Amino acid sequence: MPPPNAFGWNNSTVTVSFSCIPGAAPIQTCPSPVQVSAEGSNHVVSGTAVDTANNTATASDTVNLDLTPPVVTINSPANNSSVATPYVVVTGTMTDALSGPGSVNCNGVPATLSGTNFSCTVQLSSVSNSITAMGSDLAGNTASATVTVGVSMVAPTSLTITPGPATIMMGQTQSFAAVDQSGTRRPDATWSVSDSSIASFVSGSPNTLLGDTAGQVTLTATIGTASAQTQVTVTATAPTVGTVLWTAPQVPGFTTYHVAQAVPTANGPDLYSLSRDSSNDVLIQALKSDGELLWQTTINGSQYTNCCAGIPDGYGGLVLVAQNVMFDLDGATSSQKWQYTAQGSYFFNNALAVGFDGTIWGIELACVDNAGTNTVVDCLDAIDGTTGTLKSQVQLPGSTYYDQSTCAESEATRGYYTPPIIAPDG
């Protein structure tokens, strides 16, 4: 005792006890408990029971014992360094000489662990941020490393607060974000509230308000000479059904045409909003469920024709389809993770689905051209959701091209595709 964990390891002294059950003759000697305190793998502990007729029986158990915590090191960012983004990518190593690396998280956000190397993305919330990487080996021993990271960004010309306005109940909290003229979230904003007896800031979270008593306050965010305000209403009772709890400010010139629920992750958004302007540029906003804006980015409509249909990927990000390309945006940073170009003519814009394993399914038109037969074949593509590589391609019933000689022009018939439906078996 205690029993090993799911990986077969213990991280404290183990006592192996024996139970002796007599046969025809009474037990004469039964092995005493054996305590294992030396680290190592595959410790074999044996004990032999003897009855009064000198019959013997032997039993053994194998113990894997690791008492030493791993070594966690943050390689980047350097301690007391500064970044010019509202997030930071943390990289480092975790080594363990016995049971081996198990898992790492950064401020509670699960890290990607490859061998002894880890990486994770942490959203920043203030001018000075403490980031702790906590590592656990397979035996359950833990260790950590901490760095302090500052935010140093170019002074904004204007600010907007999201969400705004907002309504919260007494005892409820609400986080806000200051966004500059480029749509970048600004963790370096200074926050103030007009009446701290009605709503006050949560300790350790300078952009989060707690509703204290019923009333209304003005929330102000300031960076240098730029500032923004919004109204926050605190209610004593639960809002009635249909009450607007928060509003994401509309960007001038853009009209929202699609909202998609994200796959929840520790440091990603809960939903995406897609809007389009008269130039066919597409504005994508990543928001938390309470209306706080994590990021926004604009897709150039002249670069990506017929952009964009969107569907959440299986990892917190957003898959977008333009005319002949499909690409994936990271949920935490908005950076493009991969891009896949159609082998045929173009994608059928809204025929998208995500499988249980994260595979992206889409309809690619004219992926096969049967030369000389005046027919083309459309395909159902299966694309790896993590790398953007084509996993498989299944041909669909083809469309037929035909000529109307009297009109001297070619026409084509093609069916209308709906989004694929994922079967229970994937």
RABELMO-V277286 format. One record per pair of residues at least 12 apart in sequence whose ideal C-beta (glycine too) atoms are under 10 Angstrom apart, sorted by the first residue. I is the first residue (numbers start at 1). J is the second residue. Records with the same first field share a line. If there is no record, write none. Layout:
# RABELMO-V277286
I->J  J
This chain:
# RABELMO-V277286
1->13  14  15  16  17  33
2->14  15
4->61  62  63  64  65  139
5->64  99  102  138  139  140
6->138  140
7->64  66  99  100  102  137  138  139  140
8->41  42  62  63  64  99  138  139
9->41  63  64  65  66  98  99  100  102  137  138  139  140  141
10->36  39  43  63  64  65  66  67  99  139  140
11->39  64  65  66  67  68  69  99  136  137  138  139  140  141  142
12->37  65  66  67  139  140  141
13->35  36  37  38  65  67
14->34  35  36  37  43  45  61  63  64  65
15->33  34  35  36  37  45  63
16->31  33  34  35  36  43  45  46  47  59  60  61  62  63
17->30  31  32  33  34  47  61
18->30  31  32  33  34  45  46  47  48  49  57  58  59  60  61
19->31  47  49  59
20->47  48  49  50  51  57  59
21->49  57
22->49  51  52  55
23->49  51  53  55  57
24->51  52  53  55
25->50  51  52  53  54  55
26->51  52  53
27->49  50  51  52  55  57
28->49  50  51  52  53  54  55  56
29->47  48  49  50  51  52  56
30->47  48  49  50  51
31->45  46  47  48  49  50  58  59
32->47
33->45  47
34->46  47  61  63
36->61  63  64  65
37->65  67
38->63  65  67
39->64  65  66  67  68  97  98  99  139
40->63  64  65  66  98
41->62  63  64  65  66  98  99
42->62  63  64
43->61  62  63  64  65
44->60  61  62  63
45->59  60  61  62  63
46->58  59  60  61
47->59  60  61
48->60
64->98  99  138  139
65->98  99  139
66->96  97  98  99  100  137  138  139  140  141
67->98  139  141
68->96  97  98  99  137  139  141  143
69->96  135  136  137  139  140  141  142  143  144
70->93  94  95  96  97  98  99  100  101  102  104  116  135  136  137  138  139  141  142  143  144
71->93  94  95  96  97  101  116  135  137  143  145
72->92  93  94  95  96  101  104  118  132  133  134  135  136  142  143  144  145  146
73->91  92  93  94  95  116  118  133  135  143  145
74->90  91  92  93  106  118  131  132  133  144  145  146  147  149
75->90  91  92  93  117  118  119  145  147
76->88  89  90  91  92  119  147
77->89  90  91  122  131  147  148  149  150
78->147  148  149
79->131  145  146  147  148  149
80->128  147  148  149  150
81->147  148  149  150  152
82->127  128  148  149  150  151  152  153  188
83->124  129  149  150  151  152  153  187
84->151  152  153  154  184  188
85->124  151  153  184  185  187  295  333
86->123  124  125  151  153  177  178  179  184  185  186  187  188  293  294  295  333
87->121  122  123  124  151  185  187  267  294  295  330  332  333  334  335
88->106  120  121  122  123  124  129  131  147  149  151  333
89->106  119  120  121  122  332  333  335
90->104  106  107  109  111  118  119  120  121  122  131  132  133  145  147  149
91->106  111  112  117  118  119  120  133
92->104  106  111  116  117  118  119  120  133  135  145  147
93->113  115  116  117  118  133  135  145
94->111  113  115  116  117  118  133  134  135  136  137  143  145
95->115  116  135  137  143
96->116  135  136  137  138  139  141  143
97->137
98->137  138  139  141
99->136  137  138  139  140  141
100->115  116  137  138  139
101->113  114  115  116  117  118  135  136  137  138
102->135  136  137  138  139  140  141  142
103->118  134  135  136  137  138  142
104->117  118  119  120  133  134  135  136  144  145
105->118  120  132  133  134  135  136  144  266
106->118  119  120  121  122  131  132  133  134  145  266  267
107->120  122  123  124  125  129  130  131  132  133  134  146  266  267
108->120  122  132  134  266  267
109->121  122  123  131  133  265  266  267  268  332
110->265  266  267
111->133  134  135
113->135
116->135
118->133  135
120->133  266  267  332
121->265  266  267  268  330  331  332  333  335
122->149  266  267  332
123->177  185  187  266  267  268  288  292  294  295  332  333
124->149  150  151  185  186  187  188
125->151  175  177  185  187  189  204  205  206  207  208
126->150  151  187  188  189  190  191  204  205  206  207
127->150  151  152  153  187  188  189  190  206  223
128->148  149  150  151  187  188
129->147  148  149  150  151  187
130->146  147  148  149  204
131->145  146  147  148  149
132->144  145  146  147
133->145  146  147
134->146
150->187  188
151->186  187  188  189
152->188
153->180  184  186  187  188  223
154->180  182  184  223  224
155->180  188  223  224  225  226
156->178  179  180  181  182  184  186  188  189  223  224  225  226  227  228
157->180  181  182  224  225  226
158->179  180  181  182  223  226  227  228
159->178  179  180  181  186  189  220  221  222  223  224  226  227  228  229
160->177  178  179  180  181  183  186  221  228  229  230  248  249  251  293
161->176  177  178  179  189  191  207  219  220  221  227  228  229  230  231  232  249  292  293
162->175  176  177  178  179  185  228  230  246  247  248  249  285  287  288  290  291  292  293  294  296
163->175  176  177  230  232  244  245  246  247  248  249  287  288  290  291  292  293
164->176  177  219  221  228  229  230  231  232  246  247  248  249  291
165->216  218  219  229  230  231  232  233  244  245  246  247  249  291
166->209  219  230  231  232  233  234  244  245  246  247  290  291  292
167->211  216  231  232  233  234  235  239  243  244  245  246  247
168->199  209  210  211  232  233  234  235  239  245  246  290
169->211  214  233  234  235  236  237  238  239  245
170->198  199  210  211  212  213  214  215  234  235  236  237
171->210  211  212  234  236
172->209  210  211  234  235  238  245  290
173->199  201  202  205  208  209  210  211  290
174->199  202  207  208  209  210  211  219  232  234  245  246  290  291  292
175->202  205  207  208  209  288  290  291  292
176->189  191  206  207  208  209  219  221  228  230  232  246  290  291  292  293
177->189  207  221  287  288  291  292  293  294  295
178->190  191  207  220  221  222  223  226  227  228  293
179->221  228  249  251  285  292  293  295  296
180->223  226  228
181->226
182->296  297  298
183->251  283  284  285  293  295  296  297  298  334
184->293  295  296  297  334
185->207  286  292  293  294  295  296
186->207  221  223  226
187->206  207
188->223  224
189->206  207  220  221  222  223  226  227  228
190->206  207  220  221  222  223  224  227
191->205  206  207  208  209  219  220  221  222
192->206  217  218  219  220  221  222  227  229
193->209  217  218  219  220  232
194->215  216  217  218  219  220  229  231  232
195->212  213  215  216  217  218  234
196->209  210  212  217
197->212  213  215  217
198->211  212  213  214  215  216  217  232  233  234
199->211  212  213  215  216  217  218  219  232  233  234
200->212  217
201->219
207->219  221  292
208->290  292
209->232  234
210->234
211->232  233  234  235  236
212->234
213->234  236
214->233  234  235  236  237
215->232  233  234  235  236
216->231  232  233  234  235
217->230  231  232  233  234
218->230  231  232
219->231  232
228->249
230->246  247  249
232->246
233->245
245->289  290  291
246->287  288  289  290  291  292
247->291
248->271  273  285  287  291  292  293  296
249->285  291  293
250->273  275  283
251->273  275  277  283  285  296  298
252->277
253->275  276  277  278  279  281  283
254->273  274  275  276  277  278  281  282  283  285  298
255->275  276  277  278  283
256->273  274  275  276  283  285
257->273  274  275  276  282  308  310
258->272  273  274  275  276  282  284  308  309  310  311  350
259->271  272  273  274  275  285  287  310
260->272  273  274  284  309  310  311  312  318  319
261->289  312
262->286  287  288  289  312  313  315  316  317  318  331
263->312  313  314  315  316  317  318  331  354  358
264->289  312  316  331
265->315  316  317  331  332
266->316  332
267->294  316  331  332  333
268->286  288  294  312  315  316  317  318  330  331  332  333
269->285  286  287  288  289  292  293  294  295  312  316  317  318  331  332  334
270->286  287  288  289  290  291  292  294  316  331
271->285  286  287  288  289  291  312
272->284  285  286  287  296  310  311  312  317  318  320  329  331
273->285  286  287  293  296  310
274->299  307  308  309  310  318  320
275->296  298
276->299  301  307  308
277->298  301
278->301
279->300  301  302
280->299  300  301  302  304  305  306  307  308
281->298  299  300  301  302  303  304  307
282->297  298  299  300  301  304  307  308  310  320  322
283->296  297  298  299
284->296  297  298  299  308  310  318  320  329  334
285->297  334
286->316  317  318  329  330  331  332  333  334
294->331  332  333  334
295->329  330  331  332  333  334  335
296->334
297->329  333  334  335  336
299->320  322  327  329
301->322
303->322  325
304->320  321  322  323  324  325  327
305->322  323  324  325  346
306->321  322  323  324  346  347  349
307->320  321  322  323  325  327  349
308->320  321  322  323  325  326  327  349
309->321  322  326  347  348  349  350  351  352  362  419
310->329  350  352
311->350  352  353  354  360  361  362  419
312->331  354
313->328  329  330  331  337  354  358  359  360  385  386
314->354  355  356  357  358  359  360  385  386
315->328  330  331  337  354  358  385  386
316->330  331  332
317->329  330  331  332  333  334  335  336  337  385
318->330  331  334
319->337  338  340  352  354  360  362  383  385  388
320->336  339  352
321->340  342  346  347  348  349  350  351  352  360  362  363
322->339  342  346  347  349
323->342  345  346  347  349
324->340  341  342  343  344  345  346  347  364  365
325->339  340  341  342  346  347
326->338  339  340  341  342  347  352  360  362  364  381  383  388
327->339  340  341  388
328->340  360  383  385  386  387  388
336->388
337->385  386  387  388
338->383  384  385  386  387  388  389
339->388
340->360  362  364  381  383  384  387  388  389  390
341->388
342->362  364  365  366  367  379  381
343->364  366  367  368  379  381  390  393
344->364  365  366  367  368  369  376  377  378  379  381  393
345->364  365  366  367  369  376  378
346->363  364  365  366
347->362  363  364  365  381
348->362  363  364  365  378  414  415  416  417  418  419
349->362  363  417
350->362  363  417  418  419
351->363  364  365  378  380  416  417  418  419  420
352->419  420
353->380  418  419  420  421  422
354->385  419  420  422
355->382  385  420  422  423  426
356->422  423  424  425  426
357->384  385  386  422  426
358->383  384  385  386
359->381  382  383  384  385  386  391  392  422  426
360->381  382  383  384  385  388  391
361->380  381  382  383  385  391  392  394  419  420  421  422
362->379  380  381  382  383  417  419  420
363->378  379  380  381  396  417  418  419  420
364->377  378  379  380  381  383  390  393  396
365->377  378  379  396  399  414  417
366->378  379  398  399  412  414
367->379  380  381  393  394  395  396
368->393  395  396  398
369->398
370->398
373->398  400  401
374->400  401  402  403  410  412
375->398  399  400  401  402  412
376->398  399  400  401  412  414
377->395  396  397  398  399
378->394  395  396  397  398  399  414  415  417
379->392  393  394  395  396
380->392  393  394  395  396  417  420
381->393  394  420
382->394  420
396->415  417
397->415
398->414
399->412  413  414  415
400->412  413  414
401->413  414
